[in-house]
Amino acid sequence: MTDERLKDASRLAIHTMTNKPWSLAQCVAGYAAAGVRAISVWRNVFESVSLADAARMLGDAGLAVPALVRGGFFPAGDAGERDKAIDDNKLCIDQARAIGAEMIVLVVGAVPGMMLAEARRQVEDGIAAVLPHAEASGVKLAIEPLHPMYAADRSCINRMADARVICERLGHPLVGIALDVYHVWWDPDLEAEIDLAGRQGTLLGFHVCDWRVETRDLLTDRGMMGEGCIDIRTIRRWVERTGFTGFHEVEIFSEHYWRQDQAVYVEQISQAYLEYC
Amino acid sequence: MTDERLKDASRLAIHTMTNKPWSLAQCVAGYAAAGVRAISVWRNVFESVSLADAARMLGDAGLAVPALVRGGFFPAGDAGERDKAIDDNKLCIDQARAIGAEMIVLVVGAVPGMMLAEARRQVEDGIAAVLPHAEASGVKLAIEPLHPMYAADRSCINRMADARVICERLGHPLVGIALDVYHVWWDPDLEAEIDLAGRQGTLLGFHVCDWRVETRDLLTDRGMMGEGCIDIRTIRRWVERTGFTGFHEVEIFSEHYWRQDQAVYVEQISQAYLEYC
C-alpha cells in the first residue's frame, strides 16, 4: 500500500448512527462539509423524514449510499412473527432501492433460549424468502456476523465462517457478508475467511471502528479507530487483497462521542481514518 | 441421563470467587453446611490465610479441590516480564500441590496491540516452560478458552479449537482444557470440539454459570444457572458422553450476588445446579 493511498479519504463512508444526535439533513450537510463522500443510512432516520425527502437530500448532495441499516432479525418462536420479519425485510429492501443504497445490512437475529443451530436455519429460510424481492430491486443482502457477546439476542451468526455457510447454501450473487472489524477482529480464521469471501465474491461491506481495551458497555462503547486494540490496517490489507473496492464505513456507537460536538467529531473521524485505517 | 443422576449433587463444586465476600474459612464451612463436597480455590485467598493453614482447613473438611485458579498471563512485550509470568505459574503449581488441587486453570493472557497469533505463540512457549515443574508436582494445566470479549487483554485463546491446537502441539498428558459454558456456549463447533477433547483426553474441567440476556457488565454480571440463555444440560450431556467424570464447578462473578447473604446464595446455587445442570 503506498503512502498516497493511505492519505486518500475517497473510500470513507460514515453511518448515520455514528452521529446519532444529528438528523439525516445534518449528517448530509456535516459529511459533505468534511469532504466525506459516502453515507450509510440507518432506518431510524425515516421516523423524522420521508423516504422521498431522504432520497432527494442524498441525491442533491451527491453522496454515495453503500448501505441501509438494518434488516434481519429473522428467527422467532412462531410463524406469524417470522412472516412479520420477512415483510419488514422487504420494506427495508424497498427503502434501500428508494434511496439508492447498494445493500441492506442484515443483523440476523437470535432468540434467547432457542438453539443457535435452529436460529441459523430460520435465518437461512428468512433470507431465502426475501431473495426474490431483493432480486427484483437489485439490492444486495449483506449478512453481518456480530460479536459472540451478541449471540443471545441479536445475532446467531458470530463468525465470518458461519455467514459463509449461509452464503454457500443460498448460492446467490446478491447474498454476501458485511465485515465489521469490531465483531470479528479476534477470530483466528479471519484472514483465511476474508480470502475465501474474496474468491467467492461475497465480501460486500467493510465497517471500521475500534475495540476499547476497557470496554464499559456491551453496546455503546465502541472506540474511534486508533483508540483500541484492533489492527485495522492489517485487516484492510486482507480485505483489499481480495480486490474489494467498496467503501470503508465508519460505524461507532458511543455514548461518549454522542455527547461531543458532532461536527468536531466528524473531523476527528476523518483524521483517525487517514491515520489508522 | 436418568432423573436420579439429575438429582445428584455429588459432582457439584464451587469456586471461592463465586462467594467473593467470604474468606476461605467461611467458604469451607458454608459449602460443607450446604452439602457441597468440592471447592475450587482462587489464589486471592492466600492474601489472608497461609498456604499451610489453607491446606489444613481443606483437608480437615474433607473437601475435594478440583482446581486452583488462576495461572497463565504468559504473553508480554519483553522477556523479563515473560520470565516473571513463568515464575508465577511455577509458584501457582506449588500452591496447587500444597492444597491438593488437581489442576491449575490457565487464563492465558493477551497484550493489547500484540497480534493474537504472536500472543498464542508466547502462551505455548510459556506452558512448555512450566511443564517440567508441573510434571514434578503432578499438577495438571488446564487452558481455559475465554469469551472473545476478553481477547484484547485477558486471553488470546477464545475457542475450544484454539486451546486444542496448543494441546496438540505440546502433546503432554498434563496439558488440557477447562471448558466454561459462559465462554464457549455460542461456538457452533462446541459439540464437535468437546467430542474431540474427549478422544484426545484433554477435557480436564467443566465450569458452569449462565449468560444473562441483558448483560450489564463484561466482567461481573454472570448469571446463576437457569437465569440466562445457555442450555447447560445439553452441554453437560456432550461433556459426559466423552466419559468425563470430573466436577461441575460453579463459577459466577456477579456484583448482584456478592451483595446477597452468601449462605442463602449457596443454597440457591445447589438448587439451581440440580434444576438446570
Interface residues (C-beta under 8 A of the other chain):
Chain A: P112 G113 M115 L116 A117 R120 H147 P148 M149 A151 A152 D153 N158 R159 A161 D162 W185 W186 D187 P188 W211 V213 T215 L218 G228 C229 D231 T234
Chain B: P112 G113 M115 L116 A117 R120 H147 P148 M149 A151 A152 D153 N158 R159 A161 D162 W185 W186 D187 P188 W211 V213 T215 L218 G228 C229 D231
